[in-house]
Amino acid sequence: MSQMATVPADMPPPETFNGAPQPVGLRRIAGALALVAAAVVGVVLAVVFAAALAVIVVLAAALIGLAGVALRGRRRPRGEMVIEARKVGHSWVAYGWDQRPS
């Protein structure tokens, strides 16, 4: 046979707290308020994280743009000629810098 749990005779029913009856509607209202509070906190956190993600995207786009500008500035223009330089004593002397490329 299975044993059944026995409830002590002095234990109040679940609808009471400290022996005083609690209306069932009050528990539902408290539960609803907790639900609304949790939803508001969730919405606020979602907005904060979305704003942080938007800032990260904007900063990444700016960084990529600056990298593009920097790389474009490093390119040599087309038609640039290479000049010749020779070491004379302790100095370098460049030849051909005053001639235009043909």
N, C-alpha and C positions, 0 to 999 in steps of 0.2 A: 504494500500500500504506500501511496505517496503521503508525505507529511505536508501539511499546510501550515503556512506561517500564521501565527496568532498575533493579533494586535492587542497591545495592552489596553485595558479598559479606561485608563485615565488619559490616553492620547487624544488630543482634540482632532476633530475632523479636518480635512485639508482646506476647507473654506474659512478656517479660523486662524488667527495669529495671536498668540498669548492668551488664548481662551476667548478673545473677542471676535465676533463674526465679522468677516470682511465681505463687502459686496463684490460679486463676481465682476460687475461692470467696472469697478475701480481698477481691478487687475488688467482688464482689457485696455482701459485708458492709459495706464502706466506702460503697458506693452507697446501701445501705439506711439506714445511719446518717445519711448526708447528707439523704436523703429525710425521715427522721423529724425531724431537726433543722429542716429547712425547714418542715415541717408544724407543728411546735411554735411556731416563730417566727410563722407565719401565723395560728395560733389566738390567740396572745397579742396580736398586732396587731389582729385582729378584735375581741377583747374590749375592748381599750383604745379603739378607735374607736367601738364600740357604747356604751360607758360615756360617752364624750364626747358622743355624739349624745343620749343620754338626759339628760345634764345640760343640754344646749342646749334640749331640749324642755321640761324643767321650768322653766328660767329664762324661756323665751318664754311659757309658760302663766302664770307669776307676773306677768310684765310686762303681759300682756293683762288679767289680773285687776285689777291695780293701775290700769291705764288705765280700765277699766270703773268702778271705784270712784271715780276722780277725775272722770270725766265725769258720773256720777250725782250727785256732790256739787255740780257746777256748775249743775245744772238748778234752775229756780225752782219752788218749790212751787205747786200749783194754787191759784187764788184770791188770789194775792198782788196787792196793789194798788200802783199807782204813785202816789207822793206828789208833791206840787207843791213846788217850792223857788223862792224869789226872792232875788235879791241885794239886800241892804240895806246900803249903805255898802261896807265891806270884807268883810262876812260874808254867808253864805247862811242864809236862814231857811226851814225846812221847814214846810209846812202839811199837815194831814191825816194825820200819822203816828200820832196817838192815836185815830183812828176805825177801827172794825172794818169789814172789807169786808162788803157785804150780799149 
